[in-house]
Structure formats: C-alpha cells, structure tokens
Amino acid sequence: MRNEEILLIPGPTPVVDSIYDAMSGETRSHTDPRFVKIYKHTIDQTREIFNTDGEVFVVAGSGTIAMEMAIVNTIAEGEKLLIVSHGYFGDRFIKLGQAFGIQVDVLQAEWGQQVSPEDLDNKLSEGNYKAVTVTHADTSTGVATDLDAIVPVIKKHGALVIVDGVCASTAMDEDMSKEYGGEGNTLDIVLTGSQKAIGVPPGLALVAFNQKALDARAAMERVQAYYCDIYNWIPVMHDPSKYFATPAVNLIYALEEGLRIVLEEGMEKRIARHKAFGRAVRQSLAVYGMKALASEEVAAPTLSCILYPDGVDDAKFRAAMANKGTILSGSLAHLAGKAFRIGHMGNSTADMLEKAVIQIGETLHEMGYQVEISKAQEVFSNEIKQVTV
C-alpha cells in the first residue's frame, strides 16, 4: 500500500492501492452509460454480500444516514423502538429515534458486557415494539452482538430486526437468507458504511431491506424523510440511469473495487481472518498487561478497546505511536484516557498488526514499563497461524 501511515482506528481503515486507483478514475456524468454500468454492478455486489432477495440501497452518506434510512422507513411516529445497546453507538439510536417522534426504550449493557437474551425477552414482553436495533460490533467497547442468541427472541415477539453493521459488514456473519437460531429468524435490515470492514474511503451508506421490512414501509402512508425515503431510491436502484440525487461517482468506482476484493476473498475466509486478527491482537497485547475491555467470549473481531496499565498517559502514548507511523484511537465517554481502541479489519494485514504490536511494546518500554516484545510476537504469530492470511 502507498499509505504513509498504518491507520488502525475503528474507521476509516487502510485503503489498498487498487481502490485508490479506481477512485482516481475520470469523473463522469452520473447518467453516463459507463458509470451507470458500474453503479448497477455495485448494487448487485451489495445484494450478494448481504445475500438478500430484497432491496439494497447504495447512496451517498455516512453510516448515520444508513441508520436513519433503516428506522424512518419502518417505524412511524408514536410507534415503539427498543434499542439493544452495547456502548456509545448503540445509544446513538436514542436521539435518532426521538428526532422522528418514535417512542424509544433502551436495554443497555454494562460497557464490555452483552445484553442477555433473558433480559431482552423480559423487556420485549413489556410492550408492543415495532423494531429492535442491535449494533453488531460496537466501536466504543469492542463488544459483538450474538445474533444467534438474540434474533430468535426478537422474532418471538414479532418485531423487526435492524442490524447496525457499520463495523461488522463483510467481516462478521450478516447473511439475510440465514435463519439465526431457528426457522424464520432472519435479519430484516442490515446497514453499514463504506469505510470500515469494506475498506473503502468514507462517504457511502449501504442498506439492505428484506421483504418484511419493505412491507413495513408499504404500510406507512408517509415517512418523515425525503432523501432517506427508500421509495425515492428504489427506482434508481433498479435502473441507475434514473435520477433522484447525484451519486458519489468516484466513490462508487472505489466501492466496486472494494467489494470485488471482498467477494474474491470469500465471506467464510474473510470472517475467519477477522476472528484470527482480533484474537491475535488481544492475546499479544495481554502479554504487556493490556487487557481488552471485552472478554474473548463477547469480543468483536473487527476492533478492540484496550485498557491501559496503571499510569500510562493516553495522549503521550498515542502521540508516540503516531510518531512511529501507527495511528490508534482514543476511547469514549467514561473510558476516555483509560483505554485506546485499535481496529483490525478490512484491508489491514497481519504484517501491519504485528508491527503495531511491536511498536506498542516499544512505546511502553520507552515510558518505563518492562515488557516482553518477543513473547508478544510469538503469541501473535501462533494466533495468526490458525488461518491462511
């Protein structure tokens, strides 16, 4: 890669040269048949990665636009939404729902923990919820949602399952044709952005609706949106030569290449690779006395929130890492200054992550901590050997 730094934050993630090359192609008219063909191909690729026979939407915007598109087209003003929150980004649905007059309830786990299926079942028994949002991998805590455990509970109560896959899609299992934990237990909406596990620069929102979610939109007389109303986008998704809003032409070029890379690797191998990367990073950093907030049982394969040993100055630590060429992210809310976050997803490689592990050890040593860098490297290598990378 021609990147000058190793970008290991929760997103954006490293971009490979072939994606940069695609994005730098000539900007053409959004109605040019050559662009229309590429746009249509990205829509087809998106359908393939989510494995859905419903509708998919590829539009200019961030993951927040994707979140808004998901709820505004399925939950009417006054209807009830339950938010399953494993951290800051689960909580983000609160204000989003409230902005549209939706009745919002939250089932919130302690940071680093998962909401239990039992607590979810009890909460859903309290009221008639139209939908439940779950963040598949919360980037504030590094906690993953166990879809096999909670999707059957949500379906038991007749609610829609809305999966925020912003930090999960193409790295974790989000198969919309799969039945999670039993017959009929499918994902109704999956949403994501271009800049995380997909490995494309920020600027595109991807959302997939199954037929049940589309039926929810059909039952709504109107939605409180214009840009985010899927009825304005469906004609474009079927025929990208039609116009509603100008697409991000060069980012569509980049997305086509990014999804080509994803599909060429294959979802099974890709998911296994991300699991190995996550374990390797967490286990090797544990050698330095750096504990992950989330235990291995609930940890996300795409990023980790790592607690500092006592006395480490967060700003100085991350500045020293940046001087070495590796960019890490600070933590949020009450963990600010007490932990850092490291992404290990998308186009990140084993070599990048091993280099980061070594540099983290070097930085700790420079700050006066006794660390075993060679042992951390050995642990990293042993975890990586479990998959072909």
SULLINMO-V895249 format. One line per field, one symbol per residue. ss: DSSP state (H for helix, E for strand, L for the rest). Layout:
ss = ???
//
This chain:
ss = LLLLLEEELLLLELLLHHHHHHHLLLLLLLLLHHHHHHHHHHHHHHHHHHLLLLEEEEEELLHHHHHHHHHHLLLLLLLEEEEEELLHHHHHHHHHHHHLLLEEEEEELLLLLLLLHHHHHHHHLLLLEEEEEEELEELLLLEELLHHHHHHHHHHLLLEEEEELLLLELLELLLLLLLLLLLLLLLLEEEEELLLLLLLLLLEEEEEELHHHHHHHHLLLLLLLLLLLHHHHHHHHHLLLLLLLLLLHHHHHHHHHHHHHHHHHLHHHHHHHHHHHHHHHHHHHHLLLLLELLLLLLELLLEEEEELLLLLLHHHHHHHHHHLLEELEELLHHHLLLEEEEELLLLLLHHHHHHHHHHHHHHHHHLLLLLLHHHHHHHHHHHHLLLLL
//
